[in-house]
Amino acid sequence: MEAKQRQILELFGNQNTQFSIPVYQRDYNWEEKQCKTLLKDIENIHKNQSLTSHFIGSIVYLHEGVYCTGKKEFSIIDGQQRLTTITLLLIALYHRLDEFNDENKRDMIYKRYLIDEYMESKDKLKLMLPGNNFNILKKIMHKEIEFLNTIEKESNIYKNYNLFYNNIDTVDKAYNLIQGINSLIYVDIALENGKDDPQRIFESLNSTGLDLSQADLIRNFILMDLNKEAQNRIYEDCWILMEDNCKTIEKNKYVTKLSDFIRDFLTFKFGKIPVKSKVFEEFKTRYENKSKIELEQEINIIEKYSRLYGNILNPSKEQNKNISKHLRYLKILDYKVINPFLIGIYMDYKENVISEKVFIDILELLQSYLLRRYICKEKTNELNSTFMNLYYKIDKNNYYNSIEIYLINQKFPNDKDLKENLKINPIYKEAPEKLMYIFERIENENHNEKIDFNSTNITLEHIFPQKPNNKWKDALISVEYEKMETLKHTIANITLTGSNSNLGNRSFIEKRDLKEFGYKDSKFLLNKWISEQNEWNTSKLDERLDIIFEYIINIWKKPYAEEDIINIDDIIFYCKGKRGNARGIKLDKNNKFKVFKDSKASKELFNRAEKENPKIVSDLLEQKVIIEESETYLFVKDYVFNSPSEASRFILGTSSNGWIDWKTSEGKPLNEFKDK
């Protein structure tokens, strides 16, 4: 390895040399912010006479050695963002100088820094980008902007060229930029093929993980040690397909979820959720000892799963309309934690392990489970342990029922809790998209003629307005008015309309009777009962909640399994006291009891616990199973106690009968499951 300081234009000025960006490098991702910063730095060099240079970082490349003859190809290991950006700036200068009729400087930039006119290869551009980026670059170079398609015009390559081109609006500015570029310096790190280890050096340079995504690091790990033919084959046949599969639109912009997919795939395959910043390390640990042939086979399998992940991200890609609809519903619920489980059962459907009906039944079950938990404000972090290895708990001979039985015992809210929370939770304020989802399913599953909810005209409407006028104050006594104010964002006070602006904050009777736009003329099922009412107050909210609730429990059912087929190993029990708060399971075939990580045990001791607990505390602290907090001991690992009573005594800090004090989320004590 050889490192030295050089001017950037020395590198671009090398003759008979091309800079090749390997396919394993991440896509060009500099945006306007970084380009404006570079422009400002270059302009400052010209303005500030005391500045003789500006350092732009390092460029690391692999070459064939000093004895290589013919065309030299530098394979860029690190620094491609800077090289590509400066190339775009040079192209913009080349085009502007042509317009300013400065042929001398125009030709100097073109022939010295952008191309090598004597190179024998077909493509004489010095910078060789991977994939379609090279086609975009060539079109820009040759002023073929009209041949760029819509997606290409959204690329960072075109946007940044355009930024530079528009900035160079005078010949003086062009000359100043040329002078500034001449003063840009970098550290040139040349690696010799066969002597230096580019993978080790690359990981060292990017150890912070700030610049590269986890997917970028994984791609480099997979492709860097392969020959160019193998690199291109795997990149084109697998990796680029995975990238395309994992693209989705957020805030009107294409984004990639490839790192998320790989994390979810690793969770699905190995039953453990990698830390987001450690996905590459987990992937490397799992796959680094595989041969190149085995690794390629694994990548082909991962690519197959990425297709299904793409359908989860973009449900319209799924050709089966019914499945697509339920994938869209799950996307609205926005519980990404289910994705590792979802890709597993989705693949079983695609490979005919389960039927379409079973798959859709599971998608509906998931919606019921997730929506009920959301409404009842159950902790979302509990779902990590629920879903990360649920796929491997499925009984393939009793596929749906085994999933249903498992979820029943993972805090699946009952109808009573659901109704109590629906009555008071301001769901409109917290999650209007989930409320619209509820209403969409109620309408379309109780209507012969389906309603297109993609219509922008359909909106949520407050019956008692968000900002009521004086007529509402006149119609309600003060106590009633105040209570309506507190409940105005609950589901009972919300309905659907195609003309929200026409209803506004009018009185209830005006809203009901408004010609064409009022509740009486509404096509929505949800408005039929409202249109028959003569007043709107808290008692009407209660009546409407009863109506909506009946729809909800018929669509988002809580399943009930026969008690004799419940497996106690799948039931989570809870133990709660003044300070102690724990979750755990009874282990099969014996009375041992496992307490889960994140449980808390009381430090305050009474009765028998005063004698028994200190020894256990000492052992668990030494084993680093628990750590000490101000009033409790926090479990940082799962731990198995000899009995339920030993476990509950440790948690509560007092004498305890674990068969009574460990209870399910429904309040059933452990002793009711002794024979299960």
CORMOWO-V504198 format. One record per residue. SS is DSSP state (alpha for helix, beta for strand, coil for the rest). PHI is phi in whole degrees, 0 to 359 (* if undefined). D_FIRST is the distance of its C-alpha to the first C-alpha in Angstrom with 2 decimals. Layout:
SS/PHI/D_FIRST
SS/PHI/D_FIRST
//
This chain:
coil/*/0.00
beta/235/3.80
beta/234/6.72
beta/203/10.31
beta/271/13.77
beta/216/15.64
beta/282/18.95
alpha/297/19.05
alpha/287/21.44
alpha/296/19.09
alpha/296/16.99
alpha/295/20.31
coil/278/21.58
coil/302/19.18
coil/272/21.64
coil/56/21.78
beta/226/19.11
beta/236/19.65
beta/258/17.91
beta/258/18.72
beta/269/19.25
coil/297/19.35
coil/294/22.63
coil/283/21.19
coil/287/20.39
coil/294/23.29
coil/292/25.91
coil/293/25.92
coil/230/27.74
coil/295/27.83
coil/242/31.50
alpha/305/33.83
alpha/301/33.05
alpha/293/29.34
alpha/293/30.20
alpha/294/32.97
alpha/297/30.73
alpha/298/28.28
alpha/301/31.35
alpha/297/32.74
alpha/297/29.59
alpha/294/29.59
alpha/295/33.35
alpha/295/33.10
alpha/299/30.92
alpha/291/33.80
alpha/287/36.51
coil/260/35.14
coil/296/34.98
coil/284/33.29
coil/271/30.15
coil/259/27.92
coil/200/24.94
beta/219/24.03
beta/274/20.69
beta/248/20.18
beta/111/17.08
beta/248/13.52
beta/232/12.60
beta/248/9.80
beta/217/9.95
beta/253/9.44
beta/226/10.48
coil/273/12.11
coil/109/10.59
coil/289/12.30
coil/264/15.43
coil/291/16.22
coil/249/19.73
coil/79/21.77
coil/298/20.84
beta/261/17.20
beta/243/16.60
beta/265/13.85
beta/272/14.18
beta/284/14.07
beta/267/12.88
beta/209/14.04
coil/115/16.23
alpha/295/18.69
alpha/296/21.65
alpha/291/20.93
alpha/299/20.26
alpha/294/23.44
alpha/295/25.50
alpha/293/24.77
alpha/299/25.57
alpha/297/28.85
alpha/294/29.63
alpha/294/29.12
alpha/295/31.41
alpha/298/33.98
alpha/296/33.90
alpha/302/34.29
alpha/292/37.32
alpha/292/38.91
alpha/296/38.58
alpha/296/40.31
alpha/291/43.08
coil/275/43.27
coil/61/43.71
coil/260/40.88
alpha/295/39.86
alpha/297/37.68
alpha/289/35.26
alpha/302/35.59
alpha/292/34.51
alpha/298/31.71
alpha/294/30.12
alpha/292/30.91
alpha/275/29.84
alpha/266/26.85
alpha/247/25.18
alpha/260/26.74
beta/227/27.20
coil/237/26.52
coil/295/30.09
coil/262/29.31
coil/290/27.07
coil/283/28.94
coil/291/28.22
coil/298/30.98
coil/269/29.01
coil/264/27.90
beta/299/26.60
coil/285/23.02
beta/261/22.49
beta/251/23.14
coil/270/24.22
coil/280/25.19
coil/60/28.85
alpha/288/31.66
alpha/301/29.58
alpha/291/28.83
alpha/296/32.60
alpha/297/33.31
alpha/299/30.85
alpha/295/32.51
alpha/297/35.96
alpha/294/35.13
alpha/304/33.68
coil/267/36.86
coil/57/39.18
coil/256/40.39
alpha/299/40.75
alpha/294/44.06
alpha/268/42.39
coil/284/40.32
coil/279/41.99
alpha/300/42.78
alpha/294/39.74
alpha/295/37.40
alpha/288/39.08
coil/270/38.28
coil/289/34.53
alpha/296/32.26
alpha/299/31.07
alpha/290/34.64
alpha/299/35.68
alpha/286/32.86
alpha/301/33.45
alpha/299/37.11
alpha/300/36.45
alpha/296/34.60
alpha/301/37.24
alpha/291/40.12
alpha/288/38.61
coil/273/38.47
coil/262/42.24
coil/221/42.76
alpha/293/41.37
alpha/297/40.75
alpha/295/38.57
alpha/297/36.55
alpha/297/36.12
alpha/296/35.16
alpha/293/32.47
alpha/299/30.99
alpha/298/30.98
alpha/293/29.34
alpha/298/26.57
coil/300/25.81
coil/261/25.07
beta/283/22.59
beta/237/19.15
beta/212/15.95
beta/265/12.42
beta/270/10.20
beta/245/6.86
beta/258/5.73
beta/255/4.79
beta/262/6.61
coil/301/9.88
coil/92/11.14
coil/248/8.24
coil/257/6.49
coil/260/9.40
alpha/296/9.96
alpha/296/13.30
alpha/296/12.40
alpha/293/9.97
alpha/299/12.75
alpha/296/15.46
alpha/294/14.04
alpha/293/13.95
coil/246/17.43
coil/295/18.97
coil/285/21.85
coil/70/22.99
coil/282/24.31
coil/269/22.88
coil/253/23.00
coil/286/26.14
alpha/298/26.43
alpha/295/27.01
alpha/300/23.78
alpha/295/21.81
alpha/293/23.97
alpha/301/23.52
alpha/298/19.72
alpha/299/20.23
alpha/289/22.73
alpha/262/21.14
coil/299/17.34
coil/274/17.36
coil/272/20.19
coil/288/20.42
alpha/299/21.40
alpha/297/25.08
alpha/293/25.23
alpha/303/23.40
alpha/295/26.00
alpha/296/28.87
alpha/293/28.33
alpha/297/27.53
alpha/283/30.67
alpha/275/32.97
alpha/231/32.22
alpha/295/29.87
alpha/294/31.27
alpha/293/34.73
alpha/298/33.96
alpha/298/32.83
alpha/294/36.05
alpha/300/38.17
coil/264/37.01
beta/271/37.67
beta/212/40.74
beta/256/42.41
beta/229/42.62
coil/53/44.32
coil/62/44.52
beta/219/40.77
beta/290/38.74
beta/227/36.47
beta/257/34.53
coil/247/35.42
alpha/296/32.85
alpha/298/31.41
alpha/297/35.05
alpha/298/35.85
alpha/298/33.09
alpha/300/34.23
alpha/291/37.80
alpha/294/37.00
alpha/298/35.33
alpha/298/38.42
alpha/300/40.71
alpha/284/39.09
alpha/247/38.51
coil/72/41.21
coil/219/39.03
coil/273/37.97
coil/290/34.28
coil/299/33.67
alpha/306/32.69
alpha/278/29.42
alpha/241/28.60
alpha/298/29.32
alpha/299/25.75
alpha/298/25.64
alpha/295/29.06
alpha/299/28.14
alpha/298/25.08
alpha/299/27.31
alpha/285/29.96
alpha/239/27.98
coil/292/24.74
coil/268/26.67
coil/277/28.22
coil/290/27.47
alpha/298/26.25
alpha/292/29.90
alpha/297/31.27
alpha/296/28.88
alpha/296/29.89
alpha/298/33.51
alpha/296/33.08
alpha/295/31.61
alpha/297/34.66
alpha/294/36.93
alpha/299/35.28
alpha/298/35.72
alpha/300/39.42
alpha/291/39.85
alpha/295/38.11
alpha/297/40.97
alpha/290/43.47
alpha/298/41.47
alpha/298/41.59
alpha/290/45.37
alpha/293/45.53
alpha/290/43.67
coil/230/45.75
alpha/304/49.04
alpha/294/50.42
alpha/289/48.05
coil/288/50.13
coil/286/52.85
coil/287/55.38
alpha/296/57.10
alpha/291/58.39
alpha/294/55.03
alpha/303/53.40
alpha/299/56.03
alpha/286/55.37
alpha/295/51.58
alpha/295/52.28
alpha/299/54.55
alpha/296/51.91
alpha/296/49.42
alpha/298/52.00
alpha/295/52.38
coil/61/48.65
coil/245/47.85
alpha/294/44.33
alpha/298/44.44
alpha/278/46.53
alpha/300/43.90
alpha/302/42.48
alpha/292/46.09
alpha/295/46.94
alpha/292/44.32
alpha/292/45.59
alpha/288/49.24
alpha/296/48.42
alpha/295/46.72
alpha/298/49.79
alpha/294/51.97
alpha/296/49.93
coil/263/50.08
coil/64/53.84
coil/288/53.69
coil/233/55.79
coil/279/58.11
alpha/301/57.87
alpha/298/60.66
alpha/297/58.92
alpha/299/55.68
alpha/294/57.61
alpha/301/59.63
alpha/292/56.44
alpha/299/55.18
alpha/291/58.56
alpha/300/58.44
alpha/298/55.07
alpha/297/56.53
alpha/299/59.54
alpha/297/57.48
alpha/287/55.02
alpha/293/57.67
alpha/298/60.01
alpha/295/57.32
alpha/297/56.36
alpha/298/59.99
coil/273/60.62
coil/58/57.50
coil/288/56.04
coil/294/52.61
coil/287/49.83
coil/292/47.33
alpha/292/49.68
alpha/288/48.83
alpha/302/45.32
alpha/289/46.78
alpha/293/49.48
alpha/258/47.34
coil/294/44.00
coil/228/45.54
alpha/299/48.93
alpha/304/48.13
alpha/277/48.07
alpha/263/51.44
coil/289/53.14
coil/274/55.86
coil/296/55.39
coil/272/59.11
coil/216/60.13
alpha/304/57.31
alpha/296/58.72
alpha/299/60.99
alpha/292/58.28
alpha/290/56.22
alpha/300/59.38
alpha/298/60.40
alpha/296/57.00
alpha/292/56.92
alpha/306/60.52
coil/265/59.45
coil/243/56.49
coil/55/58.56
coil/271/59.96
coil/303/62.31
coil/275/65.98
alpha/296/68.41
alpha/298/70.00
alpha/295/66.76
alpha/299/65.71
alpha/293/68.92
alpha/302/68.90
alpha/283/65.45
alpha/299/66.24
alpha/293/69.19
alpha/245/67.27
coil/285/63.63
coil/279/62.85
alpha/298/60.86
alpha/298/61.20
alpha/290/59.52
alpha/274/56.73
alpha/205/55.96
alpha/300/58.05
alpha/293/55.97
alpha/288/57.00
alpha/294/60.59
alpha/297/60.54
alpha/298/59.21
alpha/300/62.15
alpha/293/64.64
alpha/299/63.18
alpha/291/63.64
alpha/299/67.11
alpha/296/68.22
alpha/281/66.85
coil/262/67.85
coil/231/71.40
coil/233/71.88
coil/288/72.84
coil/262/71.27
coil/289/67.59
coil/257/66.40
coil/278/63.20
coil/276/61.41
coil/282/58.67
coil/296/61.29
coil/288/60.42
coil/283/64.14
coil/276/64.26
beta/225/63.58
beta/275/64.47
beta/232/67.68
beta/279/69.01
coil/291/72.71
coil/282/73.34
coil/296/71.25
coil/294/68.28
coil/233/70.32
coil/294/73.95
coil/275/76.71
alpha/295/79.97
alpha/297/81.69
alpha/291/79.58
alpha/295/80.62
alpha/290/84.22
alpha/278/83.98
coil/237/82.52
coil/289/83.69
alpha/301/81.25
alpha/296/80.16
alpha/295/79.59
alpha/298/77.70
alpha/296/75.35
alpha/291/74.69
alpha/297/73.98
alpha/299/71.45
alpha/286/69.59
alpha/255/69.68
coil/294/69.04
coil/264/65.46
coil/280/66.50
alpha/298/66.79
alpha/292/70.60
alpha/261/70.66
beta/247/68.20
beta/218/69.07
beta/250/67.98
beta/208/69.07
coil/254/68.42
coil/210/69.73
alpha/302/68.44
alpha/295/69.10
alpha/282/72.75
alpha/274/73.35
coil/51/71.59
coil/253/73.45
coil/299/76.89
coil/291/79.39
alpha/299/79.38
alpha/298/82.50
alpha/296/81.08
alpha/297/77.87
alpha/295/79.90
alpha/258/82.31
coil/302/80.24
coil/299/81.09
coil/74/78.30
coil/252/75.66
coil/283/77.36
alpha/298/77.10
alpha/295/80.33
alpha/262/78.89
coil/285/75.49
coil/272/74.25
coil/277/72.24
alpha/303/73.60
alpha/298/72.43
alpha/262/74.87
alpha/298/77.97
alpha/294/79.09
alpha/300/78.17
alpha/294/80.39
coil/265/83.37
coil/268/83.11
coil/250/85.17
coil/205/83.11
coil/221/79.64
coil/209/79.29
alpha/294/77.84
alpha/293/80.24
alpha/290/79.11
alpha/299/75.49
alpha/296/76.46
alpha/297/78.28
alpha/290/75.41
alpha/301/72.92
alpha/300/75.12
alpha/293/75.00
alpha/296/71.24
alpha/299/70.68
alpha/297/72.63
alpha/299/70.39
alpha/297/67.25
alpha/288/68.25
alpha/275/69.25
alpha/262/65.86
coil/259/63.48
coil/287/65.27
coil/263/64.57
coil/288/65.00
coil/235/67.22
coil/262/66.68
coil/296/69.28
alpha/302/68.99
alpha/284/69.22
alpha/250/65.98
coil/286/63.88
coil/267/61.32
alpha/298/61.17
alpha/296/57.52
alpha/265/56.73
coil/263/58.72
coil/268/57.14
beta/250/59.51
beta/235/59.57
beta/227/60.91
beta/230/61.59
coil/221/63.30
coil/300/63.59
coil/236/59.95
coil/286/58.68
beta/203/57.30
beta/218/55.77
beta/233/55.06
beta/188/55.07
beta/224/56.36
beta/276/58.76
coil/276/57.19
coil/296/58.91
coil/68/61.50
coil/208/61.70
coil/262/62.34
coil/291/58.87
beta/225/57.49
beta/264/53.90
beta/262/53.21
coil/278/50.31
coil/308/47.39
coil/81/48.26
coil/290/51.87
beta/232/53.48
beta/243/55.98
beta/291/58.56
coil/275/58.21
coil/278/61.96
coil/242/63.90
coil/221/67.53
coil/50/69.86
coil/296/68.29
alpha/296/64.76
alpha/298/65.22
alpha/270/65.45
alpha/275/63.07
alpha/291/60.13
alpha/306/58.78
alpha/296/57.74
alpha/295/55.93
alpha/303/54.27
alpha/300/53.03
alpha/295/51.63
alpha/289/49.93
alpha/294/48.35
alpha/294/47.01
coil/280/45.66
coil/59/44.14
coil/276/46.25
beta/234/47.80
beta/233/46.99
beta/271/49.65
coil/244/50.68
coil/297/53.60
coil/239/56.33
beta/220/54.65
beta/254/52.17
beta/261/49.49
beta/284/48.39
coil/259/44.60
coil/217/44.98
coil/294/47.74
beta/214/50.23
beta/259/53.09
beta/267/56.41
coil/288/59.19
coil/201/61.60
alpha/300/62.05
alpha/289/64.26
alpha/298/61.76
alpha/294/59.18
alpha/291/61.60
alpha/298/62.90
alpha/293/59.39
alpha/291/58.72
alpha/276/62.10
coil/75/62.56
coil/205/66.10
coil/303/68.20
coil/205/67.51
coil/260/68.52
alpha/298/65.32
alpha/291/67.30
alpha/255/68.83
alpha/279/66.16
coil/272/63.36
beta/226/64.18
coil/285/62.83
coil/296/62.08
coil/271/65.67
coil/91/67.07
coil/279/67.98
beta/287/67.74
alpha/301/65.91
alpha/295/69.23
alpha/286/70.14
alpha/246/67.36
coil/302/68.24
coil/263/69.24
coil/279/66.48
//
